[in-house]
């Protein structure tokens, strides 16, 4: 009787352990699948970030080139404006200050431009 009881307990424990083992395997499988999915998403984000970094580096290089060009233009403009220097073959024209230019310039009176009278007004003036 004890033998039967112990066999029934063993078979019961084996069934339960099989069920627990099966649940454990399924849980681990889902956990592994979820981790693989997360890893793939993280890798995609890393690739996107690398592409953005490369794009920003290229943009930075272009902006640095433009900055160098602008610096050269700025220096050239300052040399021309402040020091009165010119390139070879250029002629520098120095104008007098504004007061003298205003005195020398012809005086124009600002007249309002008016449109000619429409035809109906001309006819009214003719008959009245």
N, CA, C and O atoms as CSV, one atom per row, in Angstrom:
chain,resi,resn,atom,element,x,y,z
A,1,UNK,N,N,0.816,-1.164,0.000
A,1,UNK,CA,C,0.000,0.000,0.000
A,1,UNK,C,C,0.881,1.258,0.000
A,1,UNK,O,O,0.617,2.232,-0.704
A,2,UNK,N,N,1.878,1.196,0.773
A,2,UNK,CA,C,2.812,2.305,0.810
A,2,UNK,C,C,3.484,2.476,-0.545
A,2,UNK,O,O,3.750,3.591,-0.992
A,3,UNK,N,N,3.746,1.372,-1.169
A,3,UNK,CA,C,4.365,1.378,-2.480
A,3,UNK,C,C,3.453,2.059,-3.507
A,3,UNK,O,O,3.914,2.859,-4.322
A,4,UNK,N,N,2.154,1.733,-3.461
A,4,UNK,CA,C,1.188,2.339,-4.371
A,4,UNK,C,C,1.088,3.845,-4.103
A,4,UNK,O,O,1.039,4.661,-5.023
A,5,UNK,N,N,1.061,4.172,-2.835
A,5,UNK,CA,C,0.957,5.590,-2.454
A,5,UNK,C,C,2.169,6.376,-2.938
A,5,UNK,O,O,2.034,7.476,-3.473
A,6,UNK,N,N,3.355,5.801,-2.745
A,6,UNK,CA,C,4.570,6.482,-3.172
A,6,UNK,C,C,4.633,6.579,-4.694
A,6,UNK,O,O,5.123,7.573,-5.230
A,7,UNK,N,N,4.132,5.541,-5.406
A,7,UNK,CA,C,4.100,5.601,-6.862
A,7,UNK,C,C,3.137,6.683,-7.335
A,7,UNK,O,O,3.428,7.401,-8.291
A,8,UNK,N,N,2.010,6.799,-6.678
A,8,UNK,CA,C,1.027,7.830,-7.078
A,8,UNK,C,C,1.584,9.231,-6.804
A,8,UNK,O,O,1.359,10.155,-7.585
A,9,UNK,N,N,2.303,9.382,-5.704
A,9,UNK,CA,C,2.921,10.678,-5.402
A,9,UNK,C,C,4.004,10.982,-6.427
A,9,UNK,O,O,4.122,12.118,-6.886
A,10,UNK,N,N,4.808,9.964,-6.795
A,10,UNK,CA,C,5.853,10.169,-7.788
A,10,UNK,C,C,5.257,10.569,-9.130
A,10,UNK,O,O,5.729,11.509,-9.769
A,11,UNK,N,N,4.227,9.861,-9.552
A,11,UNK,CA,C,3.609,10.178,-10.852
A,11,UNK,C,C,2.979,11.568,-10.807
A,11,UNK,O,O,3.033,12.313,-11.786
A,12,UNK,N,N,2.392,11.907,-9.686
A,12,UNK,CA,C,1.800,13.234,-9.527
A,12,UNK,C,C,2.883,14.308,-9.586
A,12,UNK,O,O,2.714,15.334,-10.245
A,13,UNK,N,N,3.996,14.066,-8.893
A,13,UNK,CA,C,5.105,15.016,-8.910
A,13,UNK,C,C,5.727,15.113,-10.304
A,13,UNK,O,O,6.106,16.201,-10.737
A,14,UNK,N,N,5.834,13.996,-11.000
A,14,UNK,CA,C,6.377,14.016,-12.352
A,14,UNK,C,C,5.490,14.843,-13.282
A,14,UNK,O,O,5.995,15.631,-14.082
A,15,UNK,N,N,4.189,14.671,-13.181
A,15,UNK,CA,C,3.258,15.443,-14.017
A,15,UNK,C,C,3.387,16.931,-13.706
A,15,UNK,O,O,3.472,17.762,-14.610
A,16,UNK,N,N,3.400,17.253,-12.414
A,16,UNK,CA,C,3.523,18.658,-12.013
A,16,UNK,C,C,4.878,19.231,-12.448
A,16,UNK,O,O,4.957,20.364,-12.924
A,17,UNK,N,N,5.928,18.446,-12.282
A,17,UNK,CA,C,7.241,18.938,-12.677
A,17,UNK,C,C,7.308,19.110,-14.197
A,17,UNK,O,O,7.947,20.043,-14.683
A,18,UNK,N,N,6.666,18.233,-14.938
A,18,UNK,CA,C,6.615,18.379,-16.394
A,18,UNK,C,C,5.857,19.650,-16.781
A,18,UNK,O,O,6.270,20.379,-17.683
A,19,UNK,N,N,4.759,19.901,-16.099
A,19,UNK,CA,C,3.966,21.109,-16.379
A,19,UNK,C,C,4.781,22.350,-16.021
A,19,UNK,O,O,4.827,23.314,-16.785
A,20,UNK,N,N,5.420,22.318,-14.860
A,20,UNK,CA,C,6.243,23.461,-14.432
A,20,UNK,C,C,7.406,23.664,-15.392
A,20,UNK,O,O,7.730,24.797,-15.748
A,21,UNK,N,N,8.029,22.582,-15.807
A,21,UNK,CA,C,9.137,22.662,-16.757
A,21,UNK,C,C,8.647,23.226,-18.093
A,21,UNK,O,O,9.312,24.066,-18.699
A,22,UNK,N,N,7.483,22.762,-18.546
A,22,UNK,CA,C,6.905,23.266,-19.799
A,22,UNK,C,C,6.607,24.769,-19.703
A,22,UNK,O,O,6.919,25.523,-20.625
A,23,UNK,N,N,6.010,25.198,-18.602
A,23,UNK,CA,C,5.701,26.628,-18.394
A,23,UNK,C,C,6.993,27.431,-18.345
A,23,UNK,O,O,7.074,28.525,-18.903
A,24,UNK,N,N,8.006,26.880,-17.673
A,24,UNK,CA,C,9.289,27.565,-17.581
A,24,UNK,C,C,9.936,27.716,-18.960
A,24,UNK,O,O,10.477,28.774,-19.281
A,25,UNK,N,N,9.880,26.668,-19.767
A,25,UNK,CA,C,10.455,26.714,-21.113
A,25,UNK,C,C,9.704,27.747,-21.972
A,25,UNK,O,O,10.334,28.516,-22.698
A,26,UNK,N,N,8.382,27.769,-21.896
A,26,UNK,CA,C,7.589,28.737,-22.671
A,26,UNK,C,C,7.907,30.155,-22.217
A,26,UNK,O,O,8.066,31.049,-23.049
A,27,UNK,N,N,8.000,30.368,-20.923
A,27,UNK,CA,C,8.318,31.697,-20.394
A,27,UNK,C,C,9.692,32.150,-20.869
A,27,UNK,O,O,9.857,33.290,-21.304
A,28,UNK,N,N,10.669,31.271,-20.789
A,28,UNK,CA,C,12.010,31.614,-21.247
A,28,UNK,C,C,12.042,31.891,-22.756
A,28,UNK,O,O,12.763,32.778,-23.214
A,29,UNK,N,N,11.261,31.132,-23.515
A,29,UNK,CA,C,11.203,31.337,-24.964
A,29,UNK,C,C,10.630,32.720,-25.288
A,29,UNK,O,O,11.181,33.445,-26.117
A,30,UNK,N,N,9.526,33.083,-24.634
A,30,UNK,CA,C,8.940,34.407,-24.862
A,30,UNK,C,C,9.883,35.524,-24.428
A,30,UNK,O,O,9.995,36.557,-25.089
A,31,UNK,N,N,10.555,35.299,-23.310
A,31,UNK,CA,C,11.512,36.300,-22.826
A,31,UNK,C,C,12.660,36.466,-23.822
A,31,UNK,O,O,13.078,37.589,-24.105
A,32,UNK,N,N,13.166,35.360,-24.350
A,32,UNK,CA,C,14.241,35.417,-25.330
A,32,UNK,C,C,13.776,36.128,-26.605
A,32,UNK,O,O,14.509,36.946,-27.161
A,33,UNK,N,N,12.575,35.823,-27.064
A,33,UNK,CA,C,12.036,36.466,-28.271
A,33,UNK,C,C,11.885,37.969,-28.046
A,33,UNK,O,O,12.209,38.766,-28.927
A,34,UNK,N,N,11.398,38.353,-26.880
A,34,UNK,CA,C,11.229,39.771,-26.570
A,34,UNK,C,C,12.589,40.478,-26.521
A,34,UNK,O,O,12.718,41.601,-27.010
A,35,UNK,N,N,13.585,39.842,-25.946
A,35,UNK,CA,C,14.931,40.429,-25.887
A,35,UNK,C,C,15.553,40.553,-27.273
A,35,UNK,O,O,16.228,41.541,-27.564
A,36,UNK,N,N,15.333,39.570,-28.120
A,36,UNK,CA,C,15.843,39.649,-29.487
A,36,UNK,C,C,15.186,40.808,-30.224
A,36,UNK,O,O,15.856,41.543,-30.949
A,37,UNK,N,N,13.886,40.975,-30.042
A,37,UNK,CA,C,13.171,42.088,-30.678
A,37,UNK,C,C,13.711,43.426,-30.187
A,37,UNK,O,O,13.935,44.335,-30.987
A,38,UNK,N,N,13.918,43.551,-28.899
A,38,UNK,CA,C,14.473,44.793,-28.343
A,38,UNK,C,C,15.871,45.069,-28.901
A,38,UNK,O,O,16.205,46.208,-29.227
A,39,UNK,N,N,16.670,44.032,-29.007
A,39,UNK,CA,C,18.021,44.190,-29.534
A,39,UNK,C,C,17.985,44.660,-30.990
A,39,UNK,O,O,18.756,45.534,-31.386
A,40,UNK,N,N,17.091,44.078,-31.777
A,40,UNK,CA,C,16.959,44.497,-33.180
A,40,UNK,C,C,16.520,45.956,-33.285
A,40,UNK,O,O,17.037,46.708,-34.112
A,41,UNK,N,N,15.567,46.350,-32.447
A,41,UNK,CA,C,15.113,47.749,-32.464
A,41,UNK,C,C,16.253,48.683,-32.061
A,41,UNK,O,O,16.430,49.750,-32.649
A,42,UNK,N,N,17.017,48.276,-31.062
A,42,UNK,CA,C,18.151,49.101,-30.623
A,42,UNK,C,C,19.187,49.219,-31.739
A,42,UNK,O,O,19.756,50.292,-31.945
A,43,UNK,N,N,19.434,48.131,-32.457
A,43,UNK,CA,C,20.378,48.177,-33.575
A,43,UNK,C,C,19.878,49.110,-34.677
A,43,UNK,O,O,20.669,49.842,-35.273
A,44,UNK,N,N,18.575,49.091,-34.951
A,44,UNK,CA,C,18.013,50.005,-35.953
A,44,UNK,C,C,18.190,51.461,-35.529
A,44,UNK,O,O,18.535,52.316,-36.344
A,45,UNK,N,N,17.953,51.733,-34.251
A,45,UNK,CA,C,18.125,53.103,-33.758
A,45,UNK,C,C,19.591,53.527,-33.870
A,45,UNK,O,O,19.885,54.675,-34.203
A,46,UNK,N,N,20.499,52.608,-33.595
A,46,UNK,CA,C,21.921,52.925,-33.694
A,46,UNK,C,C,22.288,53.238,-35.139
A,46,UNK,O,O,23.030,54.185,-35.399
A,47,UNK,N,N,21.778,52.455,-36.075
A,47,UNK,CA,C,22.049,52.710,-37.493
A,47,UNK,C,C,21.498,54.061,-37.923
A,47,UNK,O,O,22.162,54.804,-38.645
A,48,UNK,N,N,20.278,54.384,-37.481
A,48,UNK,CA,C,19.691,55.693,-37.809
A,48,UNK,C,C,20.538,56.821,-37.225
A,48,UNK,O,O,20.763,57.844,-37.871
A,49,UNK,N,N,21.000,56.618,-35.998
A,49,UNK,CA,C,21.835,57.643,-35.366
A,49,UNK,C,C,23.153,57.808,-36.118
A,49,UNK,O,O,23.641,58.926,-36.276
A,50,UNK,N,N,23.727,56.706,-36.579
A,50,UNK,CA,C,24.967,56.789,-37.354
A,50,UNK,C,C,24.743,57.565,-38.650
A,50,UNK,O,O,25.576,58.380,-39.046
A,51,UNK,N,N,23.613,57.306,-39.306
A,51,UNK,CA,C,23.298,58.034,-40.538
A,51,UNK,C,C,23.138,59.524,-40.266
A,51,UNK,O,O,23.625,60.359,-41.029
A,52,UNK,N,N,22.446,59.855,-39.162
A,52,UNK,CA,C,22.277,61.266,-38.809
A,52,UNK,C,C,23.614,61.923,-38.503
A,52,UNK,O,O,23.859,63.063,-38.898
A,53,UNK,N,N,24.476,61.200,-37.798
A,53,UNK,CA,C,25.802,61.742,-37.470
A,53,UNK,C,C,26.592,62.005,-38.746
A,53,UNK,O,O,27.232,63.047,-38.882
A,54,UNK,N,N,26.547,61.064,-39.674
A,54,UNK,CA,C,27.273,61.233,-40.937
A,54,UNK,C,C,26.719,62.423,-41.724
A,54,UNK,O,O,27.474,63.207,-42.300
A,55,UNK,N,N,25.404,62.541,-41.738
A,55,UNK,CA,C,24.768,63.668,-42.437
A,55,UNK,C,C,25.181,64.996,-41.791
A,55,UNK,O,O,25.492,65.962,-42.489
A,56,UNK,N,N,25.183,65.033,-40.467
A,56,UNK,CA,C,25.572,66.255,-39.765
A,56,UNK,C,C,27.050,66.574,-39.970
A,56,UNK,O,O,27.424,67.745,-40.045
A,57,UNK,N,N,27.883,65.558,-40.061
A,57,UNK,CA,C,29.308,65.806,-40.338
A,57,UNK,C,C,29.487,66.433,-41.710
A,57,UNK,O,O,30.247,67.387,-41.874
A,58,UNK,N,N,28.774,65.883,-42.702
A,58,UNK,CA,C,28.854,66.446,-44.050
A,58,UNK,C,C,28.367,67.893,-44.070
A,58,UNK,O,O,28.976,68.763,-44.692
A,59,UNK,N,N,27.261,68.128,-43.378
A,59,UNK,CA,C,26.720,69.489,-43.302
A,59,UNK,C,C,27.710,70.420,-42.602
A,59,UNK,O,O,27.879,71.571,-43.005
A,60,UNK,N,N,28.354,69.922,-41.566
A,60,UNK,CA,C,29.342,70.712,-40.834
A,60,UNK,C,C,30.522,71.070,-41.737
A,60,UNK,O,O,31.010,72.199,-41.705
A,61,UNK,N,N,30.979,70.107,-42.541
A,61,UNK,CA,C,32.082,70.380,-43.465
A,61,UNK,C,C,31.694,71.457,-44.473
A,61,UNK,O,O,32.476,72.363,-44.761
A,62,UNK,N,N,30.466,71.347,-45.009
A,62,UNK,CA,C,29.996,72.350,-45.968
A,62,UNK,C,C,29.926,73.731,-45.319
A,62,UNK,O,O,30.323,74.729,-45.921
A,63,UNK,N,N,29.419,73.779,-44.091
A,63,UNK,CA,C,29.306,75.058,-43.395
A,63,UNK,C,C,30.686,75.641,-43.093
A,63,UNK,O,O,30.872,76.856,-43.163
A,64,UNK,N,N,31.647,74.789,-42.759
A,64,UNK,CA,C,33.011,75.282,-42.519
A,64,UNK,C,C,33.610,75.863,-43.793
A,64,UNK,O,O,34.295,76.885,-43.746
A,65,UNK,N,N,33.356,75.217,-44.941
A,65,UNK,CA,C,33.847,75.751,-46.214
A,65,UNK,C,C,33.211,77.105,-46.504
A,65,UNK,O,O,33.885,78.043,-46.927
A,66,UNK,N,N,31.895,77.194,-46.269
A,66,UNK,CA,C,31.207,78.473,-46.485
A,66,UNK,C,C,31.753,79.543,-45.550
A,66,UNK,O,O,31.912,80.699,-45.943
A,67,UNK,N,N,32.037,79.155,-44.313
A,67,UNK,CA,C,32.577,80.102,-43.342
A,67,UNK,C,C,33.922,80.633,-43.802
A,67,UNK,O,O,34.188,81.828,-43.675
A,68,UNK,N,N,34.766,79.775,-44.330
A,68,UNK,CA,C,36.062,80.217,-44.835
A,68,UNK,C,C,35.879,81.215,-45.977
A,68,UNK,O,O,36.566,82.235,-46.043
A,69,UNK,N,N,34.944,80.907,-46.874
A,69,UNK,CA,C,34.677,81.824,-47.991
A,69,UNK,C,C,34.179,83.168,-47.484
A,69,UNK,O,O,34.611,84.219,-47.957
A,70,UNK,N,N,33.269,83.127,-46.520
A,70,UNK,CA,C,32.714,84.364,-45.972
A,70,UNK,C,C,33.792,85.153,-45.243
A,70,UNK,O,O,33.824,86.381,-45.323
A,71,UNK,N,N,34.677,84.455,-44.531
A,71,UNK,CA,C,35.767,85.148,-43.840
A,71,UNK,C,C,36.638,85.895,-44.839
A,71,UNK,O,O,37.009,87.049,-44.621
A,72,UNK,N,N,36.961,85.212,-45.948
A,72,UNK,CA,C,37.789,85.856,-46.966
A,72,UNK,C,C,37.073,87.076,-47.557
A,72,UNK,O,O,37.681,88.129,-47.747
A,73,UNK,N,N,35.785,86.925,-47.844
A,73,UNK,CA,C,35.016,88.040,-48.389
A,73,UNK,C,C,34.936,89.187,-47.387
A,73,UNK,O,O,35.035,90.355,-47.762
A,74,UNK,N,N,34.757,88.847,-46.102
A,74,UNK,CA,C,34.666,89.873,-45.071
A,74,UNK,C,C,35.982,90.642,-44.956
A,74,UNK,O,O,35.999,91.870,-44.884
A,75,UNK,N,N,37.073,89.894,-44.941
A,75,UNK,CA,C,38.388,90.543,-44.839
A,75,UNK,C,C,38.613,91.448,-46.047
A,75,UNK,O,O,39.094,92.572,-45.908
A,76,UNK,N,N,38.265,90.955,-47.225
A,76,UNK,CA,C,38.435,91.755,-48.439
A,76,UNK,C,C,37.574,93.012,-48.378
A,76,UNK,O,O,38.025,94.093,-48.757
A,77,UNK,N,N,36.332,92.876,-47.900
A,77,UNK,CA,C,35.440,94.036,-47.799
A,77,UNK,C,C,35.989,95.050,-46.805
A,77,UNK,O,O,35.931,96.255,-47.050
A,78,UNK,N,N,36.519,94.569,-45.687
A,78,UNK,CA,C,37.082,95.478,-44.698
A,78,UNK,C,C,38.301,96.209,-45.259
A,78,UNK,O,O,38.475,97.405,-45.025
A,79,UNK,N,N,39.136,95.492,-45.994
A,79,UNK,CA,C,40.297,96.128,-46.595
A,79,UNK,C,C,39.876,97.202,-47.588
A,79,UNK,O,O,40.477,98.275,-47.651
A,80,UNK,N,N,38.844,96.904,-48.358
A,80,UNK,CA,C,38.380,97.875,-49.347
A,80,UNK,C,C,37.747,99.094,-48.670
A,80,UNK,O,O,38.049,100.237,-49.015
A,81,UNK,N,N,36.862,98.830,-47.698
A,81,UNK,CA,C,36.097,99.926,-47.101
A,81,UNK,C,C,36.925,100.772,-46.137
A,81,UNK,O,O,36.891,102.001,-46.201
A,82,UNK,N,N,37.651,100.133,-45.265
A,82,UNK,CA,C,38.324,100.892,-44.212
A,82,UNK,C,C,39.704,101.406,-44.627
A,82,UNK,O,O,40.102,102.506,-44.243
A,83,UNK,N,N,40.423,100.616,-45.402
A,83,UNK,CA,C,41.771,101.026,-45.769
A,83,UNK,C,C,41.848,101.614,-47.176
A,83,UNK,O,O,42.872,102.178,-47.561
A,84,UNK,N,N,40.773,101.481,-47.935
A,84,UNK,CA,C,40.759,102.049,-49.279
A,84,UNK,C,C,41.629,101.292,-50.256
A,84,UNK,O,O,42.076,101.862,-51.252
A,85,UNK,N,N,41.877,100.035,-49.998
A,85,UNK,CA,C,42.693,99.234,-50.905
A,85,UNK,C,C,41.826,98.678,-52.030
A,85,UNK,O,O,40.607,98.572,-51.894
A,86,UNK,N,N,42.468,98.324,-53.142
A,86,UNK,CA,C,41.739,97.792,-54.284
A,86,UNK,C,C,42.557,96.692,-54.928
A,86,UNK,O,O,43.754,96.549,-54.679
A,87,UNK,N,N,41.879,95.920,-55.762
A,87,UNK,CA,C,42.573,94.894,-56.515
A,87,UNK,C,C,43.302,95.550,-57.672
A,87,UNK,O,O,43.061,96.712,-57.997
A,88,UNK,N,N,44.183,94.805,-58.281
A,88,UNK,CA,C,44.925,95.318,-59.415
A,88,UNK,C,C,43.974,95.606,-60.566
A,88,UNK,O,O,43.150,94.761,-60.915
A,89,UNK,N,N,44.080,96.779,-61.153
A,89,UNK,CA,C,43.244,97.142,-62.284
A,89,UNK,C,C,41.943,97.817,-61.890
A,89,UNK,O,O,41.233,98.306,-62.769
A,90,UNK,N,N,41.599,97.868,-60.617
A,90,UNK,CA,C,40.376,98.530,-60.174
A,90,UNK,C,C,40.643,100.014,-59.944
A,90,UNK,O,O,41.756,100.421,-59.611
A,91,UNK,N,N,39.614,100.795,-60.127
A,91,UNK,CA,C,39.709,102.236,-59.902
A,91,UNK,C,C,38.868,102.579,-58.686
A,91,UNK,O,O,37.715,102.160,-58.582
A,92,UNK,N,N,39.437,103.329,-57.780
A,92,UNK,CA,C,38.717,103.748,-56.577
A,92,UNK,C,C,38.114,105.110,-56.836
A,92,UNK,O,O,38.798,106.032,-57.279
A,93,UNK,N,N,36.829,105.231,-56.556
A,93,UNK,CA,C,36.133,106.507,-56.693
A,93,UNK,C,C,35.794,106.984,-55.292
A,93,UNK,O,O,35.124,106.285,-54.532
A,94,UNK,N,N,36.260,108.174,-54.959
A,94,UNK,CA,C,35.983,108.741,-53.643
A,94,UNK,C,C,34.959,109.850,-53.840
A,94,UNK,O,O,35.201,110.811,-54.569
A,95,UNK,N,N,33.834,109.710,-53.194
A,95,UNK,CA,C,32.762,110.701,-53.302
A,95,UNK,C,C,32.814,111.632,-52.107
A,95,UNK,O,O,33.236,111.236,-51.021
A,96,UNK,N,N,32.383,112.871,-52.308
A,96,UNK,CA,C,32.332,113.802,-51.172
A,96,UNK,C,C,31.225,113.386,-50.210
A,96,UNK,O,O,30.404,112.524,-50.521
A,97,UNK,N,N,31.217,114.014,-49.039
A,97,UNK,CA,C,30.211,113.646,-48.057
A,97,UNK,C,C,28.805,114.062,-48.517
A,97,UNK,O,O,28.664,114.736,-49.538
A,98,UNK,N,N,27.795,113.674,-47.788
A,98,UNK,CA,C,26.407,113.832,-48.219
A,98,UNK,C,C,25.978,115.292,-48.370
A,98,UNK,O,O,25.220,115.615,-49.285
A,99,UNK,N,N,26.435,116.156,-47.515
A,99,UNK,CA,C,26.025,117.563,-47.602
A,99,UNK,C,C,26.446,118.180,-48.931
A,99,UNK,O,O,25.664,118.871,-49.584
A,100,UNK,N,N,27.665,117.926,-49.312
A,100,UNK,CA,C,28.165,118.476,-50.574
A,100,UNK,C,C,27.415,117.850,-51.748
A,100,UNK,O,O,27.099,118.542,-52.716
A,101,UNK,N,N,27.129,116.561,-51.674
A,101,UNK,CA,C,26.382,115.903,-52.743
A,101,UNK,C,C,24.978,116.485,-52.866
A,101,UNK,O,O,24.482,116.661,-53.979
A,102,UNK,N,N,24.337,116.783,-51.757
A,102,UNK,CA,C,22.997,117.368,-51.803
A,102,UNK,C,C,23.033,118.763,-52.432
A,102,UNK,O,O,22.126,119.139,-53.174
A,103,UNK,N,N,24.065,119.510,-52.134
A,103,UNK,CA,C,24.180,120.844,-52.706
A,103,UNK,C,C,24.412,120.778,-54.212
A,103,UNK,O,O,23.907,121.608,-54.968
A,104,UNK,N,N,25.173,119.791,-54.628
A,104,UNK,CA,C,25.487,119.663,-56.046
A,104,UNK,C,C,24.362,119.023,-56.865
A,104,UNK,O,O,24.265,119.253,-58.070
A,105,UNK,N,N,23.533,118.241,-56.228
A,105,UNK,CA,C,22.469,117.532,-56.938
A,105,UNK,C,C,21.351,118.504,-57.300
A,105,UNK,O,O,21.077,119.434,-56.540
A,106,UNK,N,N,20.696,118.305,-58.455
A,106,UNK,CA,C,19.589,119.190,-58.828
A,106,UNK,C,C,18.405,118.984,-57.885
A,106,UNK,O,O,18.183,117.891,-57.365
A,107,UNK,N,N,17.662,120.051,-57.684
A,107,UNK,CA,C,16.486,119.991,-56.820
A,107,UNK,C,C,15.287,119.501,-57.611
A,107,UNK,O,O,14.934,120.066,-58.646
A,108,UNK,N,N,14.698,118.494,-57.135
A,108,UNK,CA,C,13.472,117.971,-57.737
A,108,UNK,C,C,12.355,118.179,-56.747
A,108,UNK,O,O,12.477,117.850,-55.568
A,109,UNK,N,N,11.273,118.725,-57.235
A,109,UNK,CA,C,10.110,118.858,-56.362
A,109,UNK,C,C,9.257,117.625,-56.555
A,109,UNK,O,O,9.067,117.126,-57.665
A,110,UNK,N,N,8.773,117.176,-55.477
A,110,UNK,CA,C,7.933,115.982,-55.551
A,110,UNK,C,C,6.529,116.400,-55.951
A,110,UNK,O,O,5.791,116.988,-55.161
A,111,UNK,N,N,6.179,116.095,-57.163
A,111,UNK,CA,C,4.836,116.385,-57.650
A,111,UNK,C,C,4.064,115.080,-57.677
A,111,UNK,O,O,4.566,114.018,-58.044
A,112,UNK,N,N,2.829,115.221,-57.272
A,112,UNK,CA,C,1.994,114.036,-57.294
A,112,UNK,C,C,1.585,113.760,-58.726
A,112,UNK,O,O,1.192,114.657,-59.473
A,113,UNK,N,N,1.685,112.539,-59.070
A,113,UNK,CA,C,1.257,112.166,-60.404
A,113,UNK,C,C,-0.253,112.006,-60.380
A,113,UNK,O,O,-0.803,111.257,-59.572
A,114,UNK,N,N,-0.908,112.722,-61.278
A,114,UNK,CA,C,-2.358,112.625,-61.335
A,114,UNK,C,C,-2.749,112.019,-62.671
A,114,UNK,O,O,-2.115,112.243,-63.702
A,115,UNK,N,N,-3.777,111.274,-62.611
A,115,UNK,CA,C,-4.284,110.647,-63.817
A,115,UNK,C,C,-5.152,111.657,-64.561
A,115,UNK,O,O,-5.757,112.527,-63.934
A,116,UNK,N,N,-5.220,111.557,-65.867
A,116,UNK,CA,C,-6.103,112.463,-66.604
A,116,UNK,C,C,-7.559,112.172,-66.246
A,116,UNK,O,O,-7.921,111.072,-65.826
A,117,UNK,N,N,-8.366,113.196,-66.430
A,117,UNK,CA,C,-9.784,113.030,-66.118
A,117,UNK,C,C,-10.399,111.976,-67.028
A,117,UNK,O,O,-10.040,111.871,-68.201
A,118,UNK,N,N,-11.317,111.206,-66.489
A,118,UNK,CA,C,-12.004,110.242,-67.341
A,118,UNK,C,C,-12.889,110.985,-68.366
A,118,UNK,O,O,-13.195,112.165,-68.198
A,119,UNK,N,N,-13.273,110.294,-69.386
A,119,UNK,CA,C,-14.032,110.896,-70.481
A,119,UNK,C,C,-15.351,111.496,-70.017
A,119,UNK,O,O,-15.739,112.556,-70.509
A,120,UNK,N,N,-16.034,110.873,-69.112
A,120,UNK,CA,C,-17.335,111.382,-68.700
A,120,UNK,C,C,-17.190,112.741,-68.018
A,120,UNK,O,O,-18.068,113.595,-68.140
A,121,UNK,N,N,-16.055,112.949,-67.284
A,121,UNK,CA,C,-15.849,114.268,-66.662
A,121,UNK,C,C,-15.557,115.314,-67.729
A,121,UNK,O,O,-16.006,116.455,-67.618
A,122,UNK,N,N,-14.817,114.939,-68.748
A,122,UNK,CA,C,-14.544,115.883,-69.826
A,122,UNK,C,C,-15.833,116.303,-70.524
A,122,UNK,O,O,-16.000,117.477,-70.854
A,123,UNK,N,N,-16.736,115.368,-70.751
A,123,UNK,CA,C,-18.019,115.683,-71.390
A,123,UNK,C,C,-18.852,116.582,-70.490
A,123,UNK,O,O,-19.545,117.489,-70.953
A,124,UNK,N,N,-18.766,116.301,-69.163
A,124,UNK,CA,C,-19.548,117.138,-68.222
A,124,UNK,C,C,-19.041,118.577,-68.253
A,124,UNK,O,O,-19.833,119.519,-68.230
A,125,UNK,N,N,-17.722,118.746,-68.306
A,125,UNK,CA,C,-17.142,120.100,-68.368
A,125,UNK,C,C,-17.506,120.795,-69.662
A,125,UNK,O,O,-17.712,122.008,-69.694
A,126,UNK,N,N,-17.584,120.019,-70.728
A,126,UNK,CA,C,-17.900,120.606,-72.023
A,126,UNK,C,C,-19.336,121.137,-72.051
A,126,UNK,O,O,-19.571,122.225,-72.576
A,127,UNK,N,N,-20.279,120.411,-71.511
A,127,UNK,CA,C,-21.688,120.819,-71.575
A,127,UNK,C,C,-22.110,121.688,-70.424
A,127,UNK,O,O,-23.160,122.326,-70.513
A,128,UNK,N,N,-21.384,121.752,-69.387
A,128,UNK,CA,C,-21.799,122.579,-68.256
A,128,UNK,C,C,-21.003,123.795,-68.144
A,128,UNK,O,O,-21.228,124.600,-67.241
